[in-house]
């Protein structure tokens, strides 16, 4: 396993690993000069060199050039003392070029060979002419970096809503992935002013205890659920994740009491065991008795098959159609028999009648019928439909 030295650069809480390069007696707090992609940089050791797994190494291990002496530290302090004047001069050049950018910080490397300006802007800015003019002014290599709101808060520092220094400037190695769902899971007010940091983004600390909140809420009943308590059934009205308890309003008395999940589960098991025993004994509401103790189902009385037909035949057709107040009170034997109704013509006879009507000579009126043609209101439905279509017999 390779030996690596954990270090941390200034203004950053991210820990990187470098090759100690054979330098002995390195301990936590020592300053070293490290070779990076941007040139030599001053860093501080976090711990003594130790073995590291190959999977924890990102890229190649950059070597340590040497220990940082007092001259390097004094030179860096002198360069940082000129930061305010450097920012004022750069802001003046920005106004001359009329660029939509706002300076945040200026930073020298440990030997003053490179000067980096950090700025914020709403969109990309073409600062090529500005870089050339700044290089002629400061006689060094110039680098401009556009950063976001969180990087700005990390560089400037500050105090968060909790009253402590910002996490990103003290110990937070990377920005946490925070979503509005984390605030909902922790029952926080969805007010942007209360769940946002000094950078204007969601608080990074929302992700610190999110997993614990989700795990505890999975064991507690939800708000509005009905649960069984030692004092009877009730509705959950409040869930306290910090104390891991719920407040239940009892259904019978309306008293509000606080219970733990163990008490609710114990009461529920007790009620379930009593219900199971009653169901086994057949005394629970809706429970069916054992098979041997069930009473046979009552059978329906069956009527003779011709009883309904006989009852129907006793009532004459014309008397059955009449209203109840017009029916005769005489016995069926004494009433006169109904006149025989003429049988309806067969389909072949109707066809012959229509053919005879179509063969009448012109000018001969049809034979007068004793019965007037039925009206549309009194005609049966089939006749009304045929009348609308214009195919009524006798009127063609």
Kinemage of the C-alpha trace (Angstrom):
@kinemage 1
@onewidth
@group {chain A} dominant
@subgroup {mainchain}
@vectorlist {calphas} color= white
{ca unk a 1} P 0.000 0.000 0.000
{ca unk a 2} L 1.365 3.457 -0.853
{ca unk a 3} L 2.240 5.974 1.851
{ca unk a 4} L 0.448 9.331 1.516
{ca unk a 5} L 0.328 12.585 3.442
{ca unk a 6} L -3.150 14.102 4.019
{ca unk a 7} L -3.082 17.879 3.475
{ca unk a 8} L -5.522 20.775 3.268
{ca unk a 9} L -5.116 23.958 1.249
{ca unk a 10} L -6.128 27.334 2.580
{ca unk a 11} L -9.768 28.379 2.465
{ca unk a 12} L -10.841 24.833 1.759
{ca unk a 13} L -11.984 22.011 3.969
{ca unk a 14} L -11.304 19.313 1.368
{ca unk a 15} L -8.545 16.875 2.289
{ca unk a 16} L -6.149 15.740 -0.434
{ca unk a 17} L -3.312 13.223 -0.397
{ca unk a 18} L 0.220 13.818 -1.676
{ca unk a 19} L 3.443 11.874 -1.789
{ca unk a 20} L 5.715 12.805 1.183
{ca unk a 21} L 8.678 12.362 -1.171
{ca unk a 22} L 10.951 10.966 1.571
{ca unk a 23} L 10.632 13.980 3.867
{ca unk a 24} L 10.837 12.737 7.431
{ca unk a 25} L 9.157 13.777 10.653
{ca unk a 26} L 6.103 15.349 9.060
{ca unk a 27} L 3.251 15.818 11.561
{ca unk a 28} L -0.147 17.457 11.745
{ca unk a 29} L 0.054 21.257 11.441
{ca unk a 30} L 3.285 21.395 9.415
{ca unk a 31} L 3.307 23.618 6.307
{ca unk a 32} L 4.685 22.178 3.093
{ca unk a 33} L 5.113 23.314 -0.508
{ca unk a 34} L 3.255 20.988 -2.852
{ca unk a 35} L 3.455 20.711 -6.628
{ca unk a 36} L -0.055 21.096 -8.157
{ca unk a 37} L -1.506 21.548 -11.634
{ca unk a 38} L -1.444 25.314 -11.062
{ca unk a 39} L 2.112 25.382 -9.800
{ca unk a 40} L 3.618 25.315 -6.302
{ca unk a 41} L 1.087 25.850 -3.516
{ca unk a 42} L 1.297 26.182 0.245
{ca unk a 43} L -0.605 23.513 2.189
{ca unk a 44} L -0.940 22.325 5.769
{ca unk a 45} L -0.601 18.698 6.872
{ca unk a 46} L -3.671 17.233 8.559
{ca unk a 47} L -1.987 14.121 9.942
{ca unk a 48} L 1.277 12.192 9.736
{ca unk a 49} L 2.013 10.111 6.614
{ca unk a 50} L 0.281 6.724 6.652
{ca unk a 51} L -0.726 3.851 4.401
{ca unk a 52} L -3.687 4.477 2.136
{ca unk a 53} L -5.807 2.129 0.054
{ca unk a 54} L -5.337 2.449 -3.710
{ca unk a 55} L -9.088 3.041 -4.123
{ca unk a 56} L -8.917 6.233 -2.018
{ca unk a 57} L -6.358 7.867 -4.332
{ca unk a 58} L -7.806 10.222 -6.946
{ca unk a 59} L -5.396 10.627 -9.845
{ca unk a 60} L -1.668 10.627 -9.295
{ca unk a 61} L -0.014 11.536 -6.001
{ca unk a 62} L 1.698 14.900 -6.420
{ca unk a 63} L 5.040 15.128 -4.605
{ca unk a 64} L 5.938 17.425 -1.732
{ca unk a 65} L 8.676 19.838 -2.850
{ca unk a 66} L 9.941 20.856 0.591
{ca unk a 67} L 8.941 22.122 3.974
{ca unk a 68} L 7.684 25.690 4.128
{ca unk a 69} L 10.035 27.932 6.115
{ca unk a 70} L 9.337 31.181 7.919
{ca unk a 71} L 10.320 33.258 4.877
{ca unk a 72} L 7.592 31.634 2.795
{ca unk a 73} L 4.963 32.358 5.428
{ca unk a 74} L 6.082 35.984 5.860
{ca unk a 75} L 6.072 36.552 2.114
{ca unk a 76} L 2.539 35.166 1.877
{ca unk a 77} L 1.327 37.435 4.693
{ca unk a 78} L 2.828 40.487 2.964
{ca unk a 79} L 1.111 39.616 -0.305
{ca unk a 80} L -2.245 39.112 1.410
{ca unk a 81} L -1.901 42.541 3.046
{ca unk a 82} L -2.066 44.087 -0.433
{ca unk a 83} L -5.343 42.398 -1.200
{ca unk a 84} L -7.591 45.430 -0.671
{ca unk a 85} L -5.467 47.666 -2.913
{ca unk a 86} L -5.338 44.963 -5.573
{ca unk a 87} L -9.137 44.590 -5.549
{ca unk a 88} L -9.650 48.362 -5.855
{ca unk a 89} L -7.305 48.567 -8.839
{ca unk a 90} L -8.987 45.626 -10.569
{ca unk a 91} L -12.488 47.081 -9.944
{ca unk a 92} L -11.371 50.300 -11.596
{ca unk a 93} L -10.252 48.402 -14.690
{ca unk a 94} L -13.562 46.539 -14.790
{ca unk a 95} L -15.486 49.813 -14.801
{ca unk a 96} L -13.318 51.092 -17.626
{ca unk a 97} L -14.154 48.034 -19.744
{ca unk a 98} L -17.824 48.153 -18.650
{ca unk a 99} L -18.008 44.446 -17.794
{ca unk a 100} L -21.009 42.984 -15.880
{ca unk a 101} L -18.980 41.279 -13.132
{ca unk a 102} L -18.530 41.705 -9.386
{ca unk a 103} L -15.211 41.010 -7.685
{ca unk a 104} L -15.166 38.751 -4.641
{ca unk a 105} L -11.545 38.128 -3.684
{ca unk a 106} L -7.962 38.403 -4.929
{ca unk a 107} L -5.417 35.763 -3.956
{ca unk a 108} L -1.641 35.403 -4.477
{ca unk a 109} L 0.212 32.125 -4.411
{ca unk a 110} L 2.988 31.695 -1.834
{ca unk a 111} L 5.759 33.261 -3.977
{ca unk a 112} L 3.690 35.947 -5.770
{ca unk a 113} L 4.178 34.459 -9.249
{ca unk a 114} L 0.429 34.200 -9.885
{ca unk a 115} L -2.525 36.420 -8.958
{ca unk a 116} L -6.072 34.973 -9.043
{ca unk a 117} L -9.248 37.089 -9.081
{ca unk a 118} L -12.610 35.507 -8.152
{ca unk a 119} L -15.789 37.160 -9.436
{ca unk a 120} L -19.499 36.479 -9.853
{ca unk a 121} L -21.687 37.228 -12.869
{ca unk a 122} L -25.132 36.253 -14.150
{ca unk a 123} L -23.748 35.031 -17.479
{ca unk a 124} L -20.441 34.376 -19.151
{ca unk a 125} L -18.150 37.385 -19.522
{ca unk a 126} L -15.520 38.027 -22.191
{ca unk a 127} L -12.602 39.340 -20.093
{ca unk a 128} L -9.652 38.704 -22.447
{ca unk a 129} L -8.796 42.374 -22.841
{ca unk a 130} L -9.098 42.853 -19.079
{ca unk a 131} L -6.638 40.022 -18.382
{ca unk a 132} L -4.023 41.546 -20.679
{ca unk a 133} L -4.335 44.959 -19.053
{ca unk a 134} L -4.142 43.507 -15.528
{ca unk a 135} L -1.008 41.564 -16.462
{ca unk a 136} L 0.685 44.816 -17.591
{ca unk a 137} L -0.448 46.533 -14.408
{ca unk a 138} L 0.596 43.937 -11.779
{ca unk a 139} L 3.574 42.454 -13.692
{ca unk a 140} L 2.564 38.870 -12.891
{ca unk a 141} L 0.468 36.033 -14.228
{ca unk a 142} L -3.273 36.833 -13.993
{ca unk a 143} L -6.102 34.312 -13.644
{ca unk a 144} L -9.825 35.179 -13.470
{ca unk a 145} L -12.338 32.648 -12.124
{ca unk a 146} L -16.115 32.888 -12.220
{ca unk a 147} L -17.707 31.295 -9.148
{ca unk a 148} L -21.198 30.655 -7.834
{ca unk a 149} L -23.031 31.810 -4.694
{ca unk a 150} L -21.769 28.917 -2.550
{ca unk a 151} L -18.153 29.453 -3.578
{ca unk a 152} L -18.572 33.131 -2.776
{ca unk a 153} L -19.772 32.297 0.731
{ca unk a 154} L -16.842 29.920 1.217
{ca unk a 155} L -14.266 32.532 0.175
{ca unk a 156} L -15.748 35.419 2.147
{ca unk a 157} L -16.829 33.439 5.226
{ca unk a 158} L -19.468 34.541 7.692
{ca unk a 159} L -21.833 33.414 10.431
{ca unk a 160} L -24.790 31.181 9.681
{ca unk a 161} L -28.335 31.294 11.121
{ca unk a 162} L -27.203 28.951 13.901
{ca unk a 163} L -24.722 31.542 15.207
{ca unk a 164} L -21.611 29.586 14.229
{ca unk a 165} L -19.070 30.012 11.440
{ca unk a 166} L -20.135 28.705 8.060
{ca unk a 167} L -19.654 24.971 7.595
{ca unk a 168} L -18.142 25.442 4.135
{ca unk a 169} L -15.334 27.624 5.506
{ca unk a 170} L -14.485 25.436 8.510
{ca unk a 171} L -14.855 21.691 7.981
{ca unk a 172} L -17.216 20.844 5.093
{ca unk a 173} L -15.080 19.234 2.363
{ca unk a 174} L -17.703 19.305 -0.401
{ca unk a 175} L -21.057 20.919 -0.906
{ca unk a 176} L -23.887 18.675 0.233
{ca unk a 177} L -26.737 17.757 -2.090
{ca unk a 178} L -29.782 19.348 -0.528
{ca unk a 179} L -33.401 19.249 -1.740
{ca unk a 180} L -36.683 20.695 -0.524
{ca unk a 181} L -37.821 17.151 0.309
{ca unk a 182} L -35.302 17.088 3.172
{ca unk a 183} L -36.993 20.113 4.726
{ca unk a 184} L -40.406 18.425 4.387
{ca unk a 185} L -39.157 15.213 5.989
{ca unk a 186} L -37.852 17.208 8.966
{ca unk a 187} L -41.139 19.131 9.355
{ca unk a 188} L -39.438 22.478 8.810
{ca unk a 189} L -41.370 25.547 7.615
{ca unk a 190} L -41.095 25.878 3.852
{ca unk a 191} L -40.104 29.520 4.145
{ca unk a 192} L -37.074 30.374 1.960
{ca unk a 193} L -35.822 32.873 4.545
{ca unk a 194} L -35.681 30.170 7.243
{ca unk a 195} L -34.201 27.257 5.302
{ca unk a 196} L -31.650 29.205 3.228
{ca unk a 197} L -28.098 30.131 4.160
{ca unk a 198} L -26.127 33.318 3.607
{ca unk a 199} L -25.446 32.176 0.038
{ca unk a 200} L -29.173 32.161 -0.784
{ca unk a 201} L -29.240 28.399 -1.320
{ca unk a 202} L -30.722 25.680 0.882
{ca unk a 203} L -28.851 25.072 4.122
{ca unk a 204} L -26.183 22.395 3.824
{ca unk a 205} L -26.998 21.197 7.346
{ca unk a 206} L -30.369 19.883 6.126
{ca unk a 207} L -28.531 16.785 4.901
{ca unk a 208} L -26.761 16.061 8.201
{ca unk a 209} L -29.683 14.399 10.026
{ca unk a 210} L -31.969 13.558 7.135
{ca unk a 211} L -31.266 9.811 7.266
{ca unk a 212} L -32.014 9.704 11.012
{ca unk a 213} L -35.316 11.540 10.520
{ca unk a 214} L -36.389 9.095 7.804
{ca unk a 215} L -35.439 6.059 9.932
{ca unk a 216} L -37.307 7.337 13.013
{ca unk a 217} L -40.421 8.331 11.040
{ca unk a 218} L -40.571 4.842 9.538
{ca unk a 219} L -41.096 3.423 13.053
{ca unk a 220} L -43.689 6.010 14.152
{ca unk a 221} L -47.321 6.136 12.953
{ca unk a 222} L -48.211 9.010 10.681
{ca unk a 223} L -50.265 12.012 11.648
{ca unk a 224} L -53.982 11.274 11.271
{ca unk a 225} L -53.626 7.500 11.700
{ca unk a 226} L -55.794 5.582 14.163
{ca unk a 227} L -53.836 3.527 16.694
{ca unk a 228} L -54.564 1.367 19.710
{ca unk a 229} L -53.178 2.764 22.985
{ca unk a 230} L -53.180 1.351 26.530
{ca unk a 231} L -56.097 3.739 27.233
{ca unk a 232} L -58.122 2.859 24.152
{ca unk a 233} L -58.178 3.734 20.438
{ca unk a 234} L -57.363 7.240 19.260
{ca unk a 235} L -56.082 9.440 16.451
{ca unk a 236} L -52.467 10.607 16.101
{ca unk a 237} L -52.400 14.406 16.075
{ca unk a 238} L -48.675 15.136 16.592
{ca unk a 239} L -45.435 13.283 15.779
{ca unk a 240} L -42.358 14.296 17.787
{ca unk a 241} L -39.311 12.923 15.965
{ca unk a 242} L -36.792 14.348 18.457
{ca unk a 243} L -38.377 12.546 21.421
{ca unk a 244} L -39.569 9.623 19.248
{ca unk a 245} L -43.113 9.864 20.596
{ca unk a 246} L -46.602 10.560 19.252
{ca unk a 247} L -49.504 12.482 20.768
{ca unk a 248} L -52.838 10.642 20.494
{ca unk a 249} L -56.318 12.058 21.058
{ca unk a 250} L -58.449 9.321 22.606
{ca unk a 251} L -61.728 8.624 20.821
{ca unk a 252} L -63.889 8.206 23.911
{ca unk a 253} L -62.817 11.075 26.168
{ca unk a 254} L -60.912 13.372 23.788
{ca unk a 255} L -57.917 13.463 26.160
{ca unk a 256} L -54.536 13.974 24.517
{ca unk a 257} L -51.723 11.726 25.755
{ca unk a 258} L -48.162 11.050 24.613
{ca unk a 259} L -47.056 7.482 23.876
{ca unk a 260} L -43.957 5.686 22.652
{ca unk a 261} L -43.994 3.209 19.750
{ca unk a 262} L -43.385 0.281 22.129
{ca unk a 263} L -46.541 1.128 24.091
{ca unk a 264} L -48.636 1.329 20.927
{ca unk a 265} L -47.335 -1.965 19.554
{ca unk a 266} L -47.899 -3.728 22.878
{ca unk a 267} L -51.478 -2.448 23.113
{ca unk a 268} L -52.171 -3.424 19.518
{ca unk a 269} L -50.865 -6.963 20.063
{ca unk a 270} L -53.008 -7.356 23.168
{ca unk a 271} L -56.175 -6.268 21.379
{ca unk a 272} L -55.352 -8.475 18.386
{ca unk a 273} L -54.831 -11.547 20.613
{ca unk a 274} L -58.185 -10.977 22.353
{ca unk a 275} L -59.916 -10.595 18.985
{ca unk a 276} L -58.343 -13.802 17.675
{ca unk a 277} L -59.441 -15.748 20.757
{ca unk a 278} L -63.027 -14.488 20.402
{ca unk a 279} L -63.118 -15.361 16.742
{ca unk a 280} L -61.945 -18.875 17.612
{ca unk a 281} L -64.740 -19.218 20.163
{ca unk a 282} L -67.329 -17.846 17.742
{ca unk a 283} L -68.463 -14.999 20.025
{ca unk a 284} L -67.013 -12.118 18.079
{ca unk a 285} L -69.402 -9.938 16.028
{ca unk a 286} L -69.782 -11.392 12.581
{ca unk a 287} L -67.922 -14.598 13.439
{ca unk a 288} L -69.354 -17.868 12.069
{ca unk a 289} L -69.725 -20.825 14.480
{ca unk a 290} L -67.841 -24.061 13.824
{ca unk a 291} L -69.167 -26.374 11.122
{ca unk a 292} L -70.656 -28.876 13.562
{ca unk a 293} L -72.608 -26.163 15.415
{ca unk a 294} L -74.156 -24.420 12.431
{ca unk a 295} L -77.965 -24.637 12.057
{ca unk a 296} L -79.318 -25.763 8.666
{ca unk a 297} L -80.542 -23.048 6.350
{ca unk a 298} L -84.396 -22.837 6.128
{ca unk a 299} L -85.737 -24.106 2.840
{ca unk a 300} L -88.147 -22.060 0.795
{ca unk a 301} L -91.654 -23.509 0.338
{ca unk a 302} L -92.135 -24.683 -3.196
{ca unk a 303} L -95.475 -24.080 -4.912
{ca unk a 304} L -97.052 -26.439 -7.401
{ca unk a 305} L -95.840 -25.676 -10.923
{ca unk a 306} L -99.341 -24.923 -12.273
{ca unk a 307} L -100.577 -22.756 -9.395
{ca unk a 308} L -99.665 -19.428 -10.977
{ca unk a 309} L -101.076 -20.522 -14.326
{ca unk a 310} L -104.388 -21.506 -12.690
{ca unk a 311} L -104.670 -18.178 -10.921
{ca unk a 312} L -104.067 -16.358 -14.194
{ca unk a 313} L -106.692 -18.413 -16.066
{ca unk a 314} L -109.424 -17.582 -13.525
{ca unk a 315} L -109.368 -13.854 -14.534
{ca unk a 316} L -110.829 -13.058 -18.001
{ca unk a 317} L -108.578 -10.943 -20.270
{ca unk a 318} L -110.991 -8.027 -20.568
{ca unk a 319} L -111.616 -7.926 -16.841
{ca unk a 320} L -107.928 -8.118 -16.067
{ca unk a 321} L -107.198 -5.086 -18.256
{ca unk a 322} L -109.910 -2.989 -16.622
{ca unk a 323} L -109.133 -0.845 -13.581
{ca unk a 324} L -109.721 -2.308 -10.166
{ca unk a 325} L -112.787 -0.086 -9.480
{ca unk a 326} L -114.477 -1.193 -12.766
{ca unk a 327} L -114.060 -4.925 -12.323
{ca unk a 328} L -117.231 -6.930 -11.838
{ca unk a 329} L -117.964 -8.557 -8.522
{ca unk a 330} L -119.903 -11.473 -10.122
{ca unk a 331} L -118.375 -14.907 -10.018
{ca unk a 332} L -116.655 -16.030 -13.188
{ca unk a 333} L -119.354 -18.570 -13.988
{ca unk a 334} L -122.252 -16.008 -14.078
{ca unk a 335} L -120.505 -13.405 -16.288
{ca unk a 336} L -121.237 -13.572 -20.009
{ca unk a 337} L -118.518 -14.887 -22.231
{ca unk a 338} L -116.537 -12.326 -24.116
{ca unk a 339} L -117.273 -11.855 -27.791
{ca unk a 340} L -114.895 -13.668 -30.020
{ca unk a 341} L -112.362 -11.346 -31.531
{ca unk a 342} L -111.621 -11.682 -35.225
{ca unk a 343} L -108.275 -13.298 -35.901
{ca unk a 344} L -105.683 -10.977 -37.335
{ca unk a 345} L -104.971 -11.424 -41.035
{ca unk a 346} L -102.096 -13.644 -41.947
{ca unk a 347} L -99.017 -12.149 -43.682
{ca unk a 348} L -100.070 -13.622 -47.038
{ca unk a 349} L -103.574 -12.088 -46.804
{ca unk a 350} L -102.123 -8.651 -45.947
{ca unk a 351} L -99.908 -8.862 -48.999
{ca unk a 352} L -102.925 -9.672 -51.215
{ca unk a 353} L -104.902 -6.718 -49.830
{ca unk a 354} L -102.012 -4.327 -50.548
{ca unk a 355} L -101.696 -5.659 -54.069
{ca unk a 356} L -105.436 -5.088 -54.693
{ca unk a 357} L -105.192 -1.547 -53.404
{ca unk a 358} L -102.268 -0.786 -55.735
{ca unk a 359} L -104.234 -2.196 -58.727
{ca unk a 360} L -107.219 0.183 -58.293
{ca unk a 361} L -107.854 2.322 -61.410
{ca unk a 362} L -107.096 5.993 -61.203
{ca unk a 363} L -109.907 8.165 -59.884
{ca unk a 364} L -111.630 5.396 -57.953
{ca unk a 365} L -111.679 6.208 -54.265
{ca unk a 366} L -110.806 3.471 -51.794
{ca unk a 367} L -113.723 1.712 -50.123
{ca unk a 368} L -115.058 3.502 -47.076
{ca unk a 369} L -114.083 1.896 -43.855
{ca unk a 370} L -116.465 1.611 -41.004
{ca unk a 371} L -113.795 2.440 -38.517
{ca unk a 372} L -111.875 5.715 -38.898
{ca unk a 373} L -108.070 5.438 -39.134
{ca unk a 374} L -106.467 5.434 -35.731
{ca unk a 375} L -104.896 8.651 -34.588
{ca unk a 376} L -101.185 9.022 -33.973
{ca unk a 377} L -101.768 9.213 -30.232
{ca unk a 378} L -103.752 6.019 -29.931
{ca unk a 379} L -101.851 3.977 -32.526
{ca unk a 380} L -99.457 1.285 -31.373
{ca unk a 381} L -95.740 2.098 -31.537
{ca unk a 382} L -95.124 0.009 -34.664
{ca unk a 383} L -97.934 1.813 -36.503
{ca unk a 384} L -96.667 5.245 -35.424
{ca unk a 385} L -93.219 4.458 -36.804
{ca unk a 386} L -94.675 3.284 -40.096
{ca unk a 387} L -96.833 6.434 -40.292
{ca unk a 388} L -93.792 8.641 -39.887
{ca unk a 389} L -92.104 6.781 -42.702
{ca unk a 390} L -95.210 7.218 -44.934
{ca unk a 391} L -96.015 3.547 -45.315
{ca unk a 392} L -99.407 3.202 -43.597
{ca unk a 393} L -101.796 0.686 -45.227
{ca unk a 394} L -104.870 2.293 -46.737
{ca unk a 395} L -103.311 5.780 -47.024
{ca unk a 396} L -100.749 5.195 -49.803
